[in-house]
Amino acid sequence: MNIFFIGSSGALSLAPFKSLLSSSYTISAVGTQSPVAFENKIIALENESLALAANQSAIPVIDMSQAVDEIVSQCSDYKFDAILMSCYGKRLPEAIIRLAAGGCYNMHPSLLPAFRGPEPVFWQMKYGADVGVSWHKVSHDFDAGDIVAQQRVKLDDGASYFDISSQLAENGAQLMHKFLAELDSGKLTVVPQDEAEVSYYPYPSADDFEIDTNYSARQLFNFMRGTEAFTQPYRYRSGRQCFLLDKALDFDTDLALESTQIEGDRLYIPCNEGVLIVSYTDKIDI
């Protein structure tokens, strides 16, 4: 099976890509946005990139920021059996989707149809939802195509955004092999998404980092730890003061407080269940 793999840098693209490299499938080409090149060699401005990984494996890299006609022309020599996408934030034109005889499939880091949108990890952590990964057929609407594989993923308390993405990526890579085997044998099962269960969330704004003590201390601890990579200050309002929180330090499910307690640069925040322990950098009278 010949595959056109489209993605970007980061675990959600690199894990399935590397998993494909060690399989019996052939990655005929890789599509990504504007790879950086020097003397015809792709270089990475970060520790690792999809374009660099492809280049090191002698796989042609196609710049997806080009005009659609140019992309199609560059792909004309390949006979793709399937297109796989992961962590690629732009809509694919129909002319590119049609390049693969077996269809185009996308990996989305949520249990679709819940948490459609560009930053599902953030929202799953914010609302303490079941976390998971889905592979679905690419359709005109983002994240709306029929599901071909899906799995819940259990996270440890305090997992970072990198840890969460890596775990979702590894589970997604395993699912990818399962549905590719079904596709290869002509026995792929597809399940339409239930439109009644759809939820969509945009990129988070500063207001979305507000701490809501109607949630449990455990959930708020995991939310802060899991979204710390955004480097956005968390806000907590208590009476007439607003605290700018720095880090989630711990939580205690057995402790109960009537009001917020301050000890040095630490806050003990009473929640719906338990107490959240955080450090803070400043407080503002409101």
Buried (B, 14 or more C-beta within 10 A) or exposed (E): BBBBBBBBBBBBBBBBBBBBBEBEBBBBBBBBBEBEEEEEEBEBEEEEBBBBBBBEEEBBBBBBEBEEEEBBEBBEEBEBBBBBBBBBEEEBEEEBBBBBEBBBBBBBBBBBBBBBBEBBBBBBBBBBBEBBBBBBBBBEEBBBBBBBBBBEBEBEEBBEBEBBBBBBBBBBBBBBBEBBEBBBEEEBEBEEBEEEEBBBBEEBEEEBBEBBBEBBBBBBBBBBBBBBBBEEBBBBBBEEEBBEBBEBBBBBEEBEEEEBEEEEEBBBBBBEBBBBBBEBEEBEEE
